[in-house]
């Protein structure tokens, strides 16, 4: 049997967001490789091997997956959300780019998943209804000065901004730094949404304004959405307000 490497997006949390294509790949895989919490979400199948590891060894995971695929095994590398959005697909192709030439002939298939920003947007209404961008606040692989530049350009360009990796124990102040920059560039009434643990038991949606947002409420389970000039809030009695971004540029 020839080897195959599936790079699988598990979605944000709930198994209902796992695609049929992803389910079929996970059922075929001989090896499941990924960050420990994501591997734990995959139903165990008899005879399957699991290799779970820390969240900062993406390239090591990718190389292991490629080496096993080259040996003729069917391997699934799993990511939360979509594997192509701040996740394992880029790590695998980076490993291919800098690895043995024979890895370029491998059967590698990227299987998309529901991203965190898609799940958050669905809960909110339609905040990504017009032009938007996604920016990771993690400075593990890029300097903070680059992140600041991208935030500034996104704000000046009037994009809706989805912020990934907003805070962690190692980076507790970066989200406050980001908001300080955005508050210098955007109106105080700019709509801001915190979508926490979407699809999980402790899911929470917080709607606020840029000048009133409490960044201490944000953690790594939070997807932050900064609205644009066309982002609106629809007030509702007895239910959470809806948020959408007009399809018409103003």
Secondary structure, 3 states (H helix, E strand, C coil): CCCEEEEEECECCCHHHCCHHHHHHHHHCCEEEEEHHHHHCCCCCCCCEEEEECCCCHHHHHHHHHHHHHCCCEEEEEECECCCCCCHHHHHHHHHHCCCHHHHHCCEEEECCCCHHHHHHHHHEECCCCCEEEEECCCCCCCHHHHHHHHHHHHHCCCEEEEECCCCCCCCCHHHHHHHHHHHHCCCCCEEEEEECCCCCCCEEEEEECCCCCHHHCCCCEEEEECCCCEEEECCCCCCCEEEECCCCC
